[in-house]
Amino acid sequence: MIEERNSQEAAHQRCIKAACRETYGLKERLYVCRRCGGLLDVETSFAALGNASALRALWQTRLASFDVKDRSGVWRYRELLPFAETVSVVSLAEGNTPLYEAPRAAEYCDLPALKLKHQGCNPTGSFKDTGMTTAVTQAVIVGARAVICASTGNTSASLAAYAARANLACAILVPQGQVSSAKLAQSLDYGARVLEIEGNFDTAMRVVRELSEDESIYLVNSINPFRIEGQKTVAAELLQQLDWQVPDHLVVPGGNLGNSSALGKGFWELRELGLIDRLPEISVVQAEGAAPFEQFFAQHDKAALDEDVPQDFVPIEHPATLATAIKIGAPVSWEKAWRAIHWTNGRVLSVSEQQIADAKAIIGRDGIGCEPASATTVAGIRQLVQQGKIRAGESVVAVLTGHILKDPDYVMNYHRETLDFEDSSGERKGIHGTFANQPIRVKADIQSIMQVLDQLGEVR
Ligand SMILES: *Cc1c(COP(=O)(O)O)cnc(C)c1O
């Protein structure tokens, strides 16, 4: 039997810095340690939970339930979360995302098989929903008057939706002219105050951190540890889909580095609980023009574990990539992501704009659409296979973070061979449509159409 427990009593917030480790109550509204400025973790005691097989069985049973919490792919795993059993949750039935076999993408990477966990199938089209459901639930618990975030688009679309569900005032700060119209359209429709600011994401992030010093304004970027709590449950959902067989490799894109941090924490805790006995190697892939974490990793590859995390992280002033969701030069969660990489013996790499664009088109050929940022994973896996860091017999899961319709202009430009990219030095570079699939103009009569089809040969 799983004992019911009031997890809020068994949990607290805690500074991640080894030299500090200050603790705070769950309802204290802060985003970094007051004493040393370090990032905060939510730590939950799992002591009262039953054994691993009882938990697995419980989560399996919930798949057949219509209860709001059980229908959510986040709250279904609520034993892992720092909320009381009685909490009323702000949910859009997030999670529950498919795990696809992707044979063409596998072939492209020179692997016999590859699985794609499509987090773009969340209610607002990105994985952000899995963290927003817990962060906005926490906003209600602490009595926030308004919720706020800085965003390259997806965080704001997600927050706007969950704030609307909770009937909370919501403001989002986005870099002017740098957010796709699809993402902006979502935020407007869900009723958020959309503030377009001069500067890039990092500027917007700096401003919202200052704003959130006002107690009534609750910040829900991934610096907020309650976001990370929701996002970590993806590890449990993925493992349940894999019948608790741990994959050898898990590959995710890296921007602000909340997602990789959350997955690391998720797998770590599931091992603590005895649900799994090893961790997948987590690899983070960045875009070449926005790769501060990759550069940091390259310098400290052999450094010792978390006791002594090197502090010389160098942000990038002018990040440049068409994968706007990861166009971030000063990732807030780098220290937690560093921990995840070390816990799991993973690595960090970067891929070019051309590699991202081609990988995205290949994922498309499997009938699976994703955002450019998500395609860094398949491009990265291809590189890791070529370098011998992923071997043919190993199992690999890539996390697709966003939906294809988030950025249709990118897709059309690739297929029309009009995609180009301005790098951080301002130089324009064309991106080749290696797998372009151009629309064809044809007269509206059967004969002309048949002629074109004959020329195409086999239609695939
Ligand atoms: C937010 C986002 C990312 C980056 O995730 P981080 O947690 O910031 O590293 C990648 N892809 C998409 C589609 C996103 O929305």
The ligand as a Tripos MOL2 file, in Angstrom:
@<TRIPOS>MOLECULE
LIG
   15    15     1     0     0
SMALL
NO_CHARGES

@<TRIPOS>ATOM
      1 C1         12.1640   26.1640  -23.8420 C.3       1 LIG1
      2 C2         12.5230   25.3670  -25.0300 C.ar      1 LIG1
      3 C3         13.7920   24.7860  -25.1830 C.ar      1 LIG1
      4 C4         14.9030   25.0030  -24.2190 C.3       1 LIG1
      5 O1         14.6740   24.4380  -22.9590 O.3       1 LIG1
      6 P1         15.5230   24.9380  -21.7050 P.3       1 LIG1
      7 O2         14.8570   24.3550  -20.5390 O.co2     1 LIG1
      8 O3         15.4210   26.4450  -21.7340 O.co2     1 LIG1
      9 O4         16.9070   24.4880  -21.9220 O.co2     1 LIG1
     10 C5         14.0290   23.9900  -26.2930 C.ar      1 LIG1
     11 N1         13.0800   23.8060  -27.2190 N.ar      1 LIG1
     12 C6         11.8630   24.3660  -27.1170 C.ar      1 LIG1
     13 C7         10.8760   24.1260  -28.2000 C.3       1 LIG1
     14 C8         11.5390   25.1460  -26.0210 C.ar      1 LIG1
     15 O5         10.3260   25.6950  -25.9450 O.3       1 LIG1
@<TRIPOS>BOND
     1     1     2 1
     2     2     3 ar
     3     2    14 ar
     4     3     4 1
     5     3    10 ar
     6     4     5 1
     7     5     6 1
     8     6     7 2
     9     6     8 1
    10     6     9 1
    11    10    11 ar
    12    11    12 ar
    13    12    13 1
    14    12    14 ar
    15    14    15 1
@<TRIPOS>SUBSTRUCTURE
     1 LIG1         1 GROUP 0 **** ****
